[in-house]
């Protein structure tokens, strides 16, 4: 993990990417411009790892008065969809960023085609009719040179003709490819005549059936950067070995030395108890192991949003872990700490009882209702107060009562006083059980001189319980979410089936819950702290008469303690 470093003046130190940008600016490179891009492939929903990339791509542009474009890398029509395009734009806006312009790699299909034709004409590319498996076998190893394709020196005009026929749809997928002719003995495997075009006959979501030959990522990415005027192309570390090829194609494309994009790599975000593989996330969705891409257990940005994470908490987390040149794995507890820290400042405090049992205040007048004032957020005096109804019959948590309690049980038990939050001190007098021995009612007497704000309310009482009025509370469904996987690093569990690693307790649905009447006004995604229980938000599935709340995170990190005991 990379902690945020401060310099002697107490200011945040530059990360290595910012240092590179400042050096380029000082040297007057690219006429002093800073232009970045965020280039997702629209083949799935963005996850928390993409949020890290978004923050650096857009953040660098903001910091140095540059621009950041959104560019969809749509070079594989088989896996891409407009649904993903829309979701990506929504996620970027939610994180608080705005692109300068929207581009698509498909905007450059003609320019990329023309560049490929140029390479063929110059004897730097050729059509290969071998299978992908044969080509891969001929690549050799890092210590052994590759074997040249028998088609490597085919006549230029023949390659041009076949390239055009590839795009006309005359050949089946996999029948032939266009390869760059570079160096089959290069120590960099990516230079061993890489495939730069292949045949795909699936309609494209923007260009339809215009193209049948599509550029590969390594061929499209750098050139798209160049066509757009990108100065700093920031990507994750797995592309470091691709950088020489990125530079090679730029050198072949550019006509002067006044401008060239520069690729910079940083460590990707890996979280404990989480998978980031798009393939595995898609598998979770398709097999119904989660309830869609925005399931609150998913590491997708829309999943975190639905669970109640704030955009500020995600950005704070990314700021804390920083950017380095080495990969590692970050404890998800740090992300959970970031959302607790943010919600503690902004979330209103309300009462909810998730496992209710009735508490009857026997000496409280029947039919009487008091509206008591309670603080919205003790961390923010400007948040004000709201009223909560107090009556003779209340609900408290079943686990807050014990008939035969141990000495250090400071909640409700016969003969013991306890404070009811924002109201009175009460003394338990007994309980009633059904024929199965289950407690159905608890009885207590209140001291009318102990209401919050009255002199006797200062009496020292060790336990404080939350509650809601039976008559004035609302029914609610509460969904308790936990980590989706039981393994700390699921991707490293090679000897286990993916399904074996799923946490069977990642979701518990409680349907007999009660919340205070104030929550009737809640809107989807509104955040709250349920006193003593954790942070929750209103799920968009909610409708009038059926409130549904998701647990964002518990008040404290209980997972680490459980793990330490096991």
Order of alpha helices (4+ residues) and beta strands (2+ residues): alpha-beta-alpha-beta-alpha-beta-alpha-beta-alpha-alpha-beta-beta-beta-alpha-beta-alpha-beta-alpha-alpha-alpha-alpha-beta-beta-beta-beta-beta-beta-beta-beta-beta-beta-beta-beta-beta-beta-beta-beta-alpha
